Amino acid sequence: MTIADIVARYKKSKDYNVYFQTGSDDHGEKIEKKALSLNTSPQELVDKNIKLFQKLWQKLGVEYDFFYRTSSASHKEKVQRIFQQLLEKGDIYRGKYQGNYCIICEDYVKEQNCPSCHSDTKILEESAYFLNVSKYQQQLLEHYKKNPDFLVPATTKKELFANFLGEKIQDLCITRSDITWGIPVPNEPKMIIYVWFEALLNYLNSEMGEKFFFTDFAKETKDEQTKEFSCVAIQNKNNEYLLVYNKKYGEWVFPGGKIEVNESPKEAAKREIFEETNLVVENLEKVGQGIFWNDTWKAHFYQTKSYSGEVLVKEKKTIGEIKFFTINEIQQLKVSGAVKYFFEKIHDCEIIHLIGKEITRFHALYWPIILFALNKRLPNKIIAHGWLLVKGEKMSKSKGNVVDPLELLEKYPPDLLRTYFIAKINFLQDGIFSEELLKEFYQDFFIHNLGNLCQRVGKMIELYNNNIIPAFAGTENIHLKKYYQNCLSTIENYQQKMNNYQLTSAFQEIEKLLNASNKLIQELEPWNLFKNKKTELLNSTLNYLTNGIKIIVFLLTPIAPESSQIVFEYLNLKYNDFNWVNIKDFKQIAGKKIKSLKGTLFPV
């Protein structure tokens, strides 16, 4: 969660509209058994546990947009609707399951002992429903071939192919009949939908998920000569889109047409669609607008799944055919620029799943196949982070080696945990964790490196320039010129690493600039510059160093927001005054009066 929050904060700093969803998988046999042992209901148990998680996220400064509960009534209704839809399509079928099941991992396995948690499994033999995974195996393999970075890191992808995608995939059993805590199969209340099948659907079933993260993506203006039209992407229950074949232009278009005088875009859409197709559309949702055909037409785009009536070709002079198509089929058609624009915007947003590597198979194998079956787009990337290791073993409740993060937060600042998880642990790999290592990192980074640099530079500005940050001036000093270029390259390298989700490498860029700043102090010895009255070089040195600190804490803000804010306030600067362009400007902060510091920036 902290890593996801770091990514979200970074993306916001780049002016992206960010939607950050997390939540809880409330169902499963282990929840049912645990609740029974505590003499409480499963719902009461998960409600209690979730409050603890939400308290933890709040203390860690995690700012998510929506917390999704799979035990909600709306999730149940939507899961059952999707289950029925796939059943009718033949992508879910009835059969018989016989094999092993791990309660702890909520996973069907081949072995008597679970390969993930090493606990004993139970043998199941029951009538069940299956997801037709093998039907989409080739399509999934082709997607991986076209998108080699769909799943990272490469080691996790290699394991997935070696263990599951290297041979014919077995269809997935997606129901249980020996538990009660879960979502029932439609019209079969004694059969419960498999927790992993329904839990994955949380991504689609949230309000933003259903919209594919649509935003009001176009803000184009039009001149007085530009005409306007409305069109609607109408989806059926199979998520296919209705297109109209325009005989005049020889291409497929969305149904819709010209907006008349004193008519709203939505009114025009409804009228034109009825006149063209005989359909009555409702619940039109505006998803954007765009300028087309040499700036002569402005299109208003809507989408809906609410329509009634029988599809008929009513304007036979201009319309040749009306038909529903899947997104993949549309990509093979000759379509209008407006249709291309609409589907480009559907895929314009970047969807990232950040998961623990132990649940890679569900997200990187079954989830894409569910999306294929539903004719939905896939996420852009799945990032599987590693495990926290304690004395060489995975941290887990069953082994009794879990560290309570709420207890740690009673003793240490949240930024310490946030920073440690990417500074000392490459989140694409397993990493060692202990409280001793945590304390050691706090002393090394926050006290001796960042804190000490800020305090040294601040004290020199106080002593040598009455707390005023000196003006920027060009210089021929070889050390300052090198440091200036170092600052600029750090900004670029950091962005490159963050854009590629290499968070540990991005943090190392911050550390490099910290080290370069300390080295500059050693090389130029500002105290001697003051003593020898080399005022111009002294002022340049203090300006460059302060700008270096400004850049360091700007880059550090997504990772350690509270600590960065402490430094900004000390320098009498505001984070919101900076962006990825003006952060390079060494003149902007000149003349600011920094605060006099009593004590240390960060508690020892």
VEXMI-382373 format. One line per 10 residues: number of its first residue (from 0); their letters; for each residue x, y, z of C-alpha. Coordinates in Angstrom, 1 decimal. Layout:
N
NUM = A = X Y Z | ...;
This chain:
604
0 = MTIADIVARY = 0.0 0.0 0.0 | 2.8 2.4 0.8 | 4.4 1.7 -2.6 | 1.1 2.3 -4.3 | 0.7 5.6 -2.5 | 4.2 6.6 -3.5 | 3.4 5.9 -7.2 | 0.0 7.8 -6.9 | 1.7 10.8 -5.3 | 4.4 10.9 -8.0;
10 = KKSKDYNVYF = 1.8 10.7 -10.8 | -0.2 13.5 -9.2 | 3.0 15.6 -9.2 | 3.1 15.1 -12.9 | -0.5 16.4 -13.2 | -2.1 13.1 -14.0 | -5.6 12.5 -12.8 | -5.0 9.6 -10.4 | -7.6 7.1 -9.1 | -6.2 4.9 -6.4;
20 = QTGSDDHGEK = -8.4 2.0 -5.4 | -7.7 -0.6 -2.7 | -10.0 -2.8 -0.6 | -10.6 -6.1 1.1 | -11.3 -9.6 0.0 | -13.9 -10.4 2.7 | -14.9 -13.9 1.7 | -13.4 -17.4 1.9 | -13.3 -20.5 4.0 | -10.5 -19.4 6.3;
30 = IEKKALSLNT = -12.6 -16.3 7.3 | -15.6 -18.6 8.0 | -13.5 -21.0 10.1 | -11.8 -18.2 12.0 | -15.1 -16.5 12.8 | -16.5 -19.8 14.0 | -13.5 -20.3 16.4 | -14.1 -16.8 17.8 | -17.8 -17.3 18.2 | -18.6 -14.4 15.9;
40 = SPQELVDKNI = -20.0 -13.9 12.4 | -17.7 -13.7 9.4 | -19.1 -10.2 8.6 | -18.4 -9.0 12.1 | -14.9 -10.4 11.9 | -14.0 -8.8 8.6 | -15.5 -5.5 9.7 | -13.3 -5.5 12.8 | -10.2 -6.4 10.8 | -10.8 -3.8 8.2;
50 = KLFQKLWQKL = -10.9 -1.0 10.7 | -7.4 -2.0 11.8 | -6.1 -1.9 8.2 | -7.7 1.4 7.5 | -6.2 2.8 10.7 | -2.8 1.6 9.5 | -3.2 3.2 6.1 | -4.1 6.4 7.7 | -1.1 6.4 10.0 | 1.2 5.6 7.1;
60 = GVEYDFFYRT = -0.3 8.6 5.1 | -1.8 6.4 2.4 | -4.3 8.5 0.5 | -6.5 6.2 -1.5 | -9.6 7.3 -3.3 | -11.9 4.3 -2.7 | -11.9 1.3 -0.3 | -13.8 -1.5 -1.9 | -15.6 -4.2 0.1 | -16.4 -7.5 -1.5;
70 = SSASHKEKVQ = -19.0 -8.2 1.1 | -21.1 -5.2 -0.1 | -24.5 -5.8 -1.5 | -23.6 -4.0 -4.8 | -20.6 -6.3 -5.3 | -22.8 -9.4 -4.8 | -25.3 -8.2 -7.3 | -22.7 -7.4 -10.0 | -20.7 -10.6 -9.4 | -23.9 -12.7 -9.9;
80 = RIFQQLLEKG = -24.8 -10.8 -13.0 | -21.3 -11.4 -14.5 | -21.4 -15.0 -13.5 | -24.8 -15.5 -15.3 | -23.5 -13.6 -18.3 | -20.4 -15.9 -18.7 | -22.6 -18.9 -18.0 | -24.9 -18.0 -20.9 | -21.9 -17.4 -23.2 | -20.4 -20.8 -22.4;
90 = DIYRGKYQGN = -17.4 -19.4 -20.7 | -18.6 -20.9 -17.4 | -19.8 -24.5 -17.5 | -20.8 -27.2 -14.9 | -18.6 -30.1 -14.1 | -17.0 -32.0 -11.2 | -14.0 -31.1 -9.2 | -11.8 -33.6 -7.5 | -8.5 -32.6 -5.9 | -6.7 -30.7 -3.2;
100 = YCIICEDYVK = -7.6 -27.3 -1.7 | -5.5 -25.1 0.6 | -7.7 -23.2 3.1 | -4.9 -20.8 4.1 | -4.1 -19.7 0.5 | -7.7 -20.2 -0.8 | -6.2 -22.1 -3.7 | -6.7 -25.3 -5.7 | -3.4 -27.1 -5.7 | -2.1 -30.5 -7.0;
110 = EQNCPSCHSD = 0.0 -31.4 -4.0 | -1.0 -32.8 -0.6 | 1.1 -30.0 1.0 | 0.5 -26.5 -0.3 | 3.6 -25.4 -2.3 | 3.1 -21.8 -1.1 | 2.4 -22.0 2.6 | 3.4 -25.7 3.1 | 0.3 -26.4 5.1 | -1.8 -29.6 4.7;
120 = TKILEESAYF = -4.5 -29.4 2.1 | -8.0 -30.9 2.1 | -9.4 -33.2 -0.6 | -12.5 -31.9 -2.3 | -14.9 -33.9 -4.5 | -18.0 -32.0 -5.6 | -20.1 -30.8 -8.4 | -18.9 -27.4 -9.4 | -18.8 -24.7 -12.1 | -15.6 -24.0 -14.1;
130 = LNVSKYQQQL = -14.2 -21.0 -15.9 | -13.2 -22.0 -19.4 | -9.6 -20.9 -19.1 | -8.2 -23.0 -21.9 | -10.5 -21.3 -24.4 | -8.5 -18.0 -24.1 | -5.0 -19.5 -23.5 | -3.7 -18.6 -27.0 | -5.1 -15.1 -26.8 | -3.3 -14.6 -23.5;
140 = LEHYKKNPDF = 0.0 -15.9 -24.9 | -0.3 -13.5 -27.8 | -1.0 -10.7 -25.4 | 2.2 -11.5 -23.5 | 4.1 -11.7 -26.8 | 2.9 -8.3 -27.9 | 3.4 -6.8 -24.4 | 6.5 -8.3 -22.9 | 6.4 -5.9 -19.9 | 2.8 -6.7 -19.0;
150 = LVPATTKKEL = 4.0 -8.6 -15.9 | 7.1 -7.5 -14.0 | 9.6 -8.4 -12.7 | 10.9 -10.8 -15.4 | 11.6 -13.5 -12.7 | 7.9 -13.6 -11.7 | 6.9 -13.8 -15.3 | 9.3 -16.6 -15.9 | 7.9 -18.6 -13.0 | 4.3 -18.1 -14.3;
160 = FANFLGEKIQ = 5.2 -19.4 -17.7 | 7.3 -22.3 -16.3 | 4.5 -23.5 -13.9 | 1.3 -22.6 -15.7 | 1.5 -21.1 -19.2 | 4.1 -23.5 -20.6 | 1.5 -26.2 -21.1 | -2.3 -26.4 -21.5 | -4.0 -24.5 -18.8 | -6.5 -26.4 -16.7;
170 = DLCITRSDIT = -9.9 -24.8 -16.4 | -10.5 -23.1 -13.1 | -13.0 -24.4 -10.6 | -14.9 -21.3 -9.4 | -17.5 -22.6 -7.0 | -17.6 -24.3 -3.6 | -20.5 -26.3 -2.0 | -19.1 -27.0 1.4 | -19.0 -23.4 2.7 | -21.6 -20.7 3.3;
180 = WGIPVPNEPK = -19.6 -17.4 3.6 | -19.5 -16.0 0.1 | -21.6 -15.0 -2.8 | -24.1 -17.7 -4.0 | -24.3 -18.8 -7.5 | -27.5 -17.3 -9.1 | -30.5 -19.5 -8.3 | -28.3 -22.0 -6.4 | -27.9 -20.6 -2.9 | -26.0 -23.7 -1.5;
190 = MIIYVWFEAL = -23.2 -23.2 -4.1 | -20.7 -20.4 -3.3 | -18.6 -18.6 -6.0 | -14.9 -19.1 -5.5 | -13.4 -16.2 -3.5 | -10.7 -15.4 -6.1 | -13.1 -15.3 -9.0 | -15.4 -12.8 -7.3 | -12.6 -10.8 -5.6 | -10.9 -10.0 -8.9;
200 = LNYLNSEMGE = -14.1 -8.5 -10.1 | -13.7 -5.7 -7.6 | -11.6 -3.8 -10.2 | -14.5 -3.7 -12.6 | -17.3 -3.4 -10.1 | -16.3 -0.1 -8.5 | -17.9 3.0 -10.0 | -14.7 4.1 -11.7 | -13.9 0.6 -12.8 | -17.1 0.3 -14.7;
210 = KFFFTDFAKE = -16.3 3.5 -16.5 | -12.8 2.3 -17.4 | -11.5 5.4 -15.7 | -13.2 7.6 -18.2 | -12.6 11.3 -17.7 | -13.7 14.5 -19.4 | -10.6 13.9 -21.5 | -11.1 16.6 -24.2 | -11.2 20.3 -23.6 | -10.9 21.5 -27.2;
220 = TKDEQTKEFS = -12.6 24.8 -28.2 | -14.3 25.5 -31.4 | -14.8 28.6 -33.5 | -18.2 30.0 -34.6 | -18.0 28.1 -37.9 | -17.6 24.7 -36.3 | -20.7 22.5 -36.5 | -21.6 20.0 -33.8 | -22.8 16.4 -33.6 | -23.5 13.9 -30.9;
230 = CVAIQNKNNE = -22.8 10.1 -31.0 | -23.2 7.3 -28.5 | -21.2 4.2 -27.8 | -24.0 1.8 -27.1 | -23.0 -1.4 -25.3 | -25.0 -4.6 -25.1 | -24.8 -7.1 -22.2 | -21.7 -8.8 -23.9 | -19.9 -5.4 -23.9 | -20.1 -5.2 -27.7;
240 = YLLVYNKKYG = -20.5 -1.8 -29.3 | -23.2 -0.8 -31.8 | -21.8 0.6 -35.1 | -23.6 1.9 -38.2 | -22.3 1.5 -41.7 | -22.3 4.8 -43.6 | -22.7 4.0 -47.3 | -21.6 7.5 -48.4 | -18.2 7.3 -46.8 | -17.8 3.5 -46.8;
250 = EWVFPGGKIE = -16.9 3.3 -43.1 | -18.4 2.3 -39.7 | -19.5 5.0 -37.4 | -21.2 5.4 -34.0 | -25.0 6.1 -34.3 | -25.8 9.8 -33.9 | -25.9 13.0 -35.9 | -26.0 16.8 -36.2 | -27.1 18.9 -33.3 | -30.0 21.2 -34.4;
260 = VNESPKEAAK = -30.6 24.8 -33.3 | -31.7 25.1 -29.7 | -31.1 21.4 -29.2 | -28.7 20.1 -26.5 | -26.0 17.5 -27.4 | -27.8 14.8 -25.4 | -31.2 15.6 -26.9 | -29.7 15.4 -30.4 | -28.1 12.0 -29.6 | -31.4 10.5 -28.5;
270 = REIFEETNLV = -33.3 11.9 -31.5 | -30.7 10.8 -34.1 | -30.3 7.3 -32.7 | -34.0 6.7 -32.8 | -34.3 8.1 -36.3 | -31.3 5.9 -37.5 | -31.7 2.7 -35.5 | -35.1 2.6 -33.9 | -33.5 2.4 -30.5 | -34.5 4.5 -27.5;
280 = VENLEKVGQG = -31.5 5.2 -25.4 | -31.4 6.4 -21.8 | -28.8 7.2 -19.1 | -26.3 8.8 -21.5 | -23.0 9.5 -19.8 | -20.7 12.2 -21.3 | -17.2 10.8 -21.8 | -15.6 13.5 -23.8 | -15.5 15.6 -26.9 | -13.2 16.3 -29.9;
290 = IFWNDTWKAH = -12.7 18.3 -33.0 | -12.6 16.5 -36.4 | -12.5 17.0 -40.2 | -10.2 20.0 -40.5 | -11.8 21.7 -37.4 | -15.2 21.8 -39.1 | -17.1 19.5 -36.7 | -17.1 19.1 -32.9 | -18.2 15.7 -31.6 | -19.8 15.1 -28.3;
300 = FYQTKSYSGE = -19.2 11.5 -27.1 | -21.6 9.6 -24.8 | -21.9 6.0 -23.7 | -24.7 3.9 -22.4 | -25.9 0.4 -21.7 | -29.5 1.4 -21.4 | -31.5 1.0 -24.6 | -34.8 -0.5 -25.7 | -36.4 -1.5 -29.0 | -35.5 -3.6 -32.0;
310 = VLVKEKKTIG = -32.5 -2.6 -34.1 | -33.8 -1.5 -37.6 | -32.2 0.4 -40.5 | -34.6 3.3 -40.7 | -32.4 5.7 -42.9 | -31.8 3.3 -45.7 | -30.5 6.0 -48.0 | -27.3 6.5 -46.0 | -27.1 3.4 -43.7 | -26.2 0.0 -45.1;
320 = EIKFFTINEI = -26.1 -2.1 -41.9 | -26.3 -1.8 -38.1 | -24.4 -4.3 -36.0 | -22.8 -5.0 -32.6 | -19.0 -5.7 -32.6 | -16.4 -6.6 -30.0 | -13.4 -4.2 -29.5 | -11.2 -6.7 -31.2 | -13.5 -6.9 -34.2 | -13.7 -3.1 -34.4;
330 = QQLKVSGAVK = -9.9 -3.0 -34.7 | -10.2 -4.9 -38.0 | -12.9 -2.6 -39.5 | -12.6 0.6 -41.5 | -14.0 3.1 -39.0 | -14.4 6.8 -38.8 | -11.9 9.1 -37.1 | -14.4 9.7 -34.4 | -14.6 6.0 -33.6 | -10.8 5.7 -33.6;
340 = YFFEKIHDCE = -10.6 8.7 -31.3 | -13.1 7.2 -28.8 | -11.3 3.9 -28.5 | -8.0 5.6 -28.2 | -9.3 7.5 -25.3 | -10.7 4.3 -23.7 | -7.1 3.1 -23.7 | -5.6 6.5 -22.9 | -5.5 5.9 -19.2 | -2.9 3.7 -17.6;
350 = IIHLIGKEIT = -4.2 1.0 -15.3 | -1.6 -0.6 -13.0 | -2.2 -3.5 -10.6 | 0.3 -3.6 -7.7 | 0.2 -7.0 -6.0 | 2.1 -9.4 -3.8 | 3.9 -12.0 -5.9 | 2.0 -14.9 -4.2 | -1.2 -13.9 -6.0 | 0.5 -13.4 -9.4;
360 = RFHALYWPII = -1.3 -16.4 -11.0 | -4.7 -15.0 -10.2 | -3.9 -11.6 -11.5 | -1.7 -12.4 -14.5 | -3.5 -15.6 -15.7 | -7.1 -15.8 -14.6 | -7.9 -12.0 -14.4 | -6.9 -11.3 -18.1 | -8.9 -14.3 -19.2 | -12.0 -13.1 -17.3;
370 = LFALNKRLPN = -11.5 -9.7 -19.1 | -11.2 -11.4 -22.4 | -14.4 -13.3 -21.8 | -16.1 -10.0 -20.9 | -14.7 -8.1 -23.9 | -12.9 -5.7 -21.6 | -9.6 -4.0 -21.9 | -6.6 -5.3 -19.9 | -4.5 -3.4 -17.4 | -1.4 -1.9 -18.8;
380 = KIIAHGWLLV = 0.9 -3.5 -16.3 | 0.9 -5.9 -13.3 | 3.7 -5.3 -10.8 | 4.4 -8.1 -8.4 | 6.3 -7.0 -5.3 | 8.4 -9.4 -3.2 | 8.1 -10.6 0.3 | 9.4 -9.3 3.6 | 11.8 -11.8 5.1 | 12.5 -12.3 8.8;
390 = KGEKMSKSKG = 15.6 -14.4 9.4 | 15.4 -15.7 5.9 | 11.8 -16.7 6.0 | 8.6 -15.1 4.5 | 6.8 -13.0 7.1 | 3.5 -14.8 7.8 | 1.0 -15.3 10.6 | 1.3 -19.1 10.4 | 5.0 -18.9 11.2 | 4.5 -16.5 14.0;
400 = NVVDPLELLE = 7.1 -14.0 12.7 | 4.8 -11.2 11.9 | 5.8 -7.6 13.0 | 2.8 -5.5 13.9 | 3.2 -2.2 11.9 | 0.8 -0.3 14.2 | 3.2 -1.1 17.1 | 6.2 0.2 15.0 | 4.3 3.4 14.3 | 3.9 4.0 18.0;
410 = KYPPDLLRTY = 7.8 4.3 18.1 | 8.8 5.5 14.7 | 7.6 8.2 12.2 | 5.6 6.9 9.2 | 8.0 8.2 6.7 | 10.7 5.9 8.1 | 8.6 2.8 7.1 | 7.6 4.3 3.8 | 11.2 5.1 2.9 | 12.7 1.9 4.2;
420 = FIAKINFLQD = 10.4 -0.3 2.0 | 11.9 1.1 -1.2 | 15.3 2.3 0.0 | 16.5 -1.0 1.6 | 14.2 -3.4 -0.2 | 14.0 -3.5 -3.9 | 10.2 -3.9 -4.1 | 10.5 -6.2 -7.1 | 12.5 -8.6 -4.9 | 12.3 -10.2 -1.5;
430 = GIFSEELLKE = 13.9 -8.1 1.3 | 15.1 -8.5 4.8 | 13.3 -6.6 7.6 | 14.0 -6.2 11.3 | 13.5 -3.4 13.8 | 17.3 -3.1 14.2 | 17.7 -2.5 10.4 | 14.9 0.1 10.6 | 16.6 2.0 13.4 | 19.9 1.9 11.6;
440 = FYQDFFIHNL = 18.4 3.3 8.4 | 16.8 6.1 10.3 | 20.1 7.2 11.7 | 21.9 6.8 8.4 | 19.5 8.5 6.1 | 17.3 10.9 8.1 | 19.7 12.0 10.8 | 23.2 11.8 9.5 | 22.6 12.4 5.7 | 19.4 14.4 5.0;
450 = GNLCQRVGKM = 19.1 16.1 8.4 | 22.7 16.9 8.8 | 23.1 18.4 5.3 | 20.0 20.6 5.7 | 21.3 21.8 9.2 | 24.8 22.5 7.9 | 23.7 24.5 4.9 | 21.0 26.3 6.9 | 23.5 27.3 9.7 | 26.0 28.6 7.1;
460 = IELYNNNIIP = 23.2 30.8 5.5 | 22.3 32.0 9.0 | 25.9 32.9 9.9 | 27.2 34.2 6.6 | 24.1 35.9 5.0 | 21.7 36.7 7.8 | 19.4 33.8 7.0 | 18.8 35.0 3.5 | 19.3 32.5 0.6 | 21.8 34.2 -1.7;
470 = AFAGTENIHL = 21.1 35.2 -5.3 | 22.0 32.8 -8.2 | 24.9 33.8 -10.4 | 26.6 32.0 -13.2 | 30.0 30.7 -12.3 | 33.1 29.3 -13.9 | 33.9 27.3 -10.8 | 34.4 23.7 -11.9 | 32.9 22.2 -8.8 | 29.7 24.3 -8.9;
480 = KKYYQNCLST = 29.3 23.7 -12.7 | 29.6 20.0 -12.1 | 27.1 20.1 -9.2 | 24.6 22.2 -11.2 | 24.6 19.5 -14.0 | 24.4 16.8 -11.3 | 21.2 18.5 -10.0 | 19.7 18.6 -13.5 | 20.6 15.0 -14.4 | 19.2 13.8 -11.0;
490 = IENYQQKMNN = 15.8 15.3 -11.8 | 15.8 13.6 -15.2 | 17.1 10.2 -14.0 | 14.6 10.2 -11.1 | 11.7 10.7 -13.4 | 12.9 8.0 -15.8 | 13.2 5.5 -13.0 | 9.8 6.4 -11.5 | 8.1 6.3 -14.9 | 9.4 2.8 -15.2;
500 = YQLTSAFQEI = 8.3 1.9 -11.7 | 11.9 1.4 -10.6 | 11.3 3.0 -7.2 | 14.5 1.7 -5.5 | 16.6 3.1 -8.3 | 14.8 6.4 -8.2 | 15.5 6.7 -4.4 | 19.2 6.0 -5.1 | 19.2 9.1 -7.4 | 18.2 11.1 -4.3;
510 = EKLLNASNKL = 21.0 9.5 -2.3 | 23.5 10.4 -5.0 | 22.6 14.0 -4.9 | 22.8 14.0 -1.1 | 26.3 12.6 -1.4 | 27.2 15.1 -4.1 | 26.0 18.0 -1.9 | 28.1 16.8 1.0 | 31.1 16.4 -1.3 | 30.6 20.0 -2.6;
520 = IQELEPWNLF = 30.8 21.3 0.9 | 34.1 19.4 1.4 | 35.5 20.7 -1.8 | 34.7 24.4 -1.4 | 34.8 24.7 2.4 | 32.3 27.6 2.7 | 33.8 28.6 6.1 | 37.1 29.3 4.5 | 35.4 31.3 1.7 | 33.8 33.4 4.4;
530 = KNKKTELLNS = 37.1 33.8 6.3 | 39.0 34.8 3.1 | 36.2 37.2 2.0 | 35.5 35.3 -1.2 | 31.9 36.5 -1.0 | 30.8 35.9 -4.6 | 31.9 32.3 -4.6 | 30.5 31.8 -1.1 | 27.1 33.1 -2.1 | 27.0 30.9 -5.2;
540 = TLNYLTNGIK = 27.9 27.9 -3.2 | 25.1 28.5 -0.6 | 22.6 29.2 -3.4 | 23.6 26.0 -5.2 | 23.5 23.9 -2.1 | 20.1 25.2 -1.1 | 18.7 24.5 -4.5 | 20.2 21.0 -4.3 | 18.3 20.5 -1.0 | 15.1 21.9 -2.6;
550 = IIVFLLTPIA = 15.4 19.4 -5.4 | 16.2 16.5 -3.0 | 13.1 17.1 -0.9 | 10.9 17.8 -4.0 | 11.9 14.3 -5.3 | 11.5 12.8 -1.8 | 8.0 14.2 -1.3 | 6.1 11.2 -2.8 | 8.1 8.9 -0.7 | 8.4 10.8 2.6;
560 = PESSQIVFEY = 5.9 13.6 2.5 | 6.0 14.6 6.2 | 9.8 14.8 6.3 | 10.0 16.7 3.1 | 7.5 19.2 4.4 | 9.7 19.7 7.5 | 12.6 20.7 5.3 | 10.5 22.9 3.0 | 9.2 24.8 6.1 | 12.7 25.2 7.4;
570 = LNLKYNDFNW = 13.7 26.8 4.2 | 10.6 28.9 4.1 | 9.5 27.3 0.9 | 6.2 25.6 -0.2 | 6.1 22.3 -2.1 | 3.1 23.5 -4.1 | 5.1 26.4 -5.5 | 7.3 23.9 -7.5 | 6.8 21.7 -10.5 | 8.9 19.6 -12.8;
580 = VNIKDFKQIA = 9.9 22.7 -14.8 | 10.6 25.4 -12.3 | 12.3 23.0 -9.9 | 15.4 23.5 -12.2 | 15.3 27.3 -11.7 | 18.1 28.3 -9.3 | 16.9 31.9 -9.2 | 13.4 31.3 -7.8 | 14.3 30.8 -4.1 | 16.9 33.6 -3.9;
590 = GKKIKSLKGT = 16.0 36.2 -1.2 | 14.0 33.8 0.9 | 14.7 34.0 4.6 | 15.1 30.6 6.2 | 14.1 29.9 9.8 | 16.6 29.7 12.6 | 16.8 26.2 13.8 | 16.8 25.2 17.5 | 17.7 21.6 17.9 | 17.6 19.1 15.0;
600 = LFPV = 15.2 18.8 12.0 | 14.4 15.2 12.8 | 14.3 13.8 16.4 | 17.4 11.8 17.3;
